[in-house]
Every structure is written in C-alpha cells, then in structure tokens.
Amino acid sequence: MNLIVQAARRCIDTPYHHQARKPGVGLDCVGLVVCTGQSVGALGAGFDVRGYRRVPDGFSLMHHLDEQLDPIERADMRPGDVICVAFDGYPQHIGVLGDYAHGGLSIIHASSSAGRVIETRLLFSAAMRFVAAFRFRGV
C-alpha cells in the first residue's frame, strides 16, 4: 500500500482544530497534508503554512501548493496525491487521495463539519468542486 495513504490514514479520527499540527490530538486540512508529507519525507521538517483564516482566500493556498508540490492533471490523480477543492467559489480545502474500498478514489481530510479527520468516497458535485491536484515531490 502507498506510504502516503498509510500515513494519512493513521490520522483518521484525529479531532479537527484550526491550524493544528498534531496527529492524534488535532489537525486541520492543511495540517493533515503537512504532517503526512513530513512523515514520509516529502516535505521538509521546517515547512509549514500558518496564519490563514478559517475560510482561506484560496489564492494563498494555491500559491503554497504550487511552491511545494508538483501540479498534475485530474486524469492522472492516484492514491497519495493531494487534491484541492472549492465549496464557495474559492480553493479552500485540501486532502490526500486514497483508494476507495469499492473502487475509485477516496479523500482523506480534516472535516470541520465532521469534527475530525475522515475518509470518504471522492465525489465531485456542485457543493464540492475540483480545483487542482498535486503530487508530493520525490516520493
């Protein structure tokens, strides 16, 4: 199994906390990606993104993703990649792609509405729109 997916899944059920970076204690969506990337050596131990609002502007998020990860086409997405989605027009949420048990892809993400890190089937809709996908470098 993919090491990135394994690392992200170890965070499932971690409580959601805005700007938290402690698997098992508290994470937000950026914290999940940062901690997952660091745990597999795909992001430097000193890399982090801080100071964002609960509803980010999206532009800063995309800038950080472009700096640290390699953009990929939607058709090339696979488990272990990072996905960015929008709910209200702007890119504002990220997660790690997994392999869905019944086929297709899942998204492992820190959900504020669920109050914890969860894994669900990846389904795009009017409510959750695809923005971009990225791959960790060197993994």
C-alpha positions in Angstrom: 0.0 0.0 0.0 1.1 3.6 -0.7 3.1 5.1 2.2 1.4 8.4 1.8 -2.0 6.9 2.1 -0.9 4.9 5.1 0.4 8.0 6.8 -2.8 9.9 6.1 -5.0 7.1 7.3 -3.1 6.9 10.7 -4.6 10.4 11.3 -8.2 9.3 10.8 -10.3 10.2 13.9 -7.9 13.0 14.9 -10.1 15.9 16.1 -10.4 18.9 13.9 -8.7 22.0 15.2 -8.0 25.1 13.0 -4.2 25.4 12.3 -3.4 22.3 14.5 -0.4 20.1 13.6 -0.6 17.1 16.0 -1.8 13.8 14.6 -3.9 12.1 17.2 -4.5 15.4 19.0 -5.7 17.9 16.4 -5.4 18.7 12.7 -7.0 20.9 10.1 -6.9 20.1 6.3 -3.5 21.9 5.8 -2.1 20.2 8.9 -3.1 16.8 7.7 -1.2 17.4 4.4 1.8 19.0 6.1 2.1 16.2 8.7 1.5 13.4 6.1 4.1 14.9 3.8 6.7 15.4 6.5 6.1 11.8 7.9 7.1 10.3 4.5 10.0 12.8 3.8 8.1 14.6 1.0 8.1 17.9 2.8 10.9 19.4 4.9 10.5 19.2 8.7 10.5 23.0 8.8 7.9 23.5 6.1 4.5 24.7 7.3 1.8 27.2 6.3 0.3 29.3 9.1 -1.7 32.4 9.7 -4.6 31.6 7.4 -8.3 32.3 8.2 -10.9 29.6 8.9 -12.2 30.3 5.4 -9.0 30.9 3.4 -8.8 33.2 0.4 -7.8 30.3 -1.7 -5.1 32.2 -3.6 -2.5 31.9 -0.8 -3.4 28.2 -0.5 -2.8 27.6 -4.2 0.5 29.6 -4.1 1.8 27.3 -1.3 0.7 24.2 -3.1 2.3 25.3 -6.3 5.6 26.0 -4.4 5.8 22.7 -2.6 4.1 20.1 -4.8 4.0 19.2 -8.4 0.8 20.0 -10.3 -0.8 17.1 -12.1 -3.8 16.6 -14.4 -7.1 15.5 -12.9 -7.0 12.4 -15.2 -3.6 11.4 -13.6 -4.7 11.5 -10.0 -3.9 8.4 -7.9 -3.8 7.5 -4.2 -1.3 9.5 -2.3 -1.8 12.7 -4.3 -3.1 15.9 -2.8 -6.4 17.4 -4.0 -7.7 20.9 -3.7 -11.4 21.6 -3.8 -13.8 24.5 -3.5 -17.1 24.8 -1.7 -17.9 28.5 -2.1 -16.1 29.6 -5.2 -12.5 29.8 -4.0 -10.0 27.0 -3.5 -10.3 26.4 0.3 -9.9 22.7 1.2 -7.3 20.1 0.7 -6.9 16.4 1.4 -5.0 13.3 0.5 -6.4 10.8 -2.1 -6.8 7.2 -1.1 -8.1 4.1 -2.8 -11.8 3.7 -2.1 -12.8 0.2 -0.9 -15.5 -0.2 -3.5 -13.4 1.2 -6.4 -12.3 4.7 -7.4 -10.7 7.3 -5.2 -11.4 8.5 -1.7 -10.4 11.7 0.1 -8.8 11.7 3.5 -9.3 15.1 5.0 -9.8 17.0 8.2 -13.5 17.9 8.1 -14.7 20.8 10.3 -18.3 19.6 9.9 -17.4 16.1 11.0 -15.1 17.5 13.7 -12.3 15.0 12.8 -10.2 13.5 10.1 -12.3 11.2 7.9 -12.1 9.2 4.7 -15.0 9.3 2.3 -15.5 8.4 -1.4 -14.4 11.2 -3.7 -17.4 12.6 -5.4 -17.4 15.9 -7.2 -20.6 17.9 -7.2 -21.9 21.5 -7.2 -21.2 21.5 -3.5 -17.6 20.2 -3.8 -15.8 21.2 -7.0 -12.4 20.1 -8.2 -9.8 22.8 -8.4 -6.4 21.2 -8.7 -4.4 18.1 -8.0 -0.8 17.8 -6.9 1.8 15.1 -6.2 4.4 15.2 -3.5 8.0 15.5 -4.9 10.4 12.7 -4.5 8.1 10.0 -3.3 
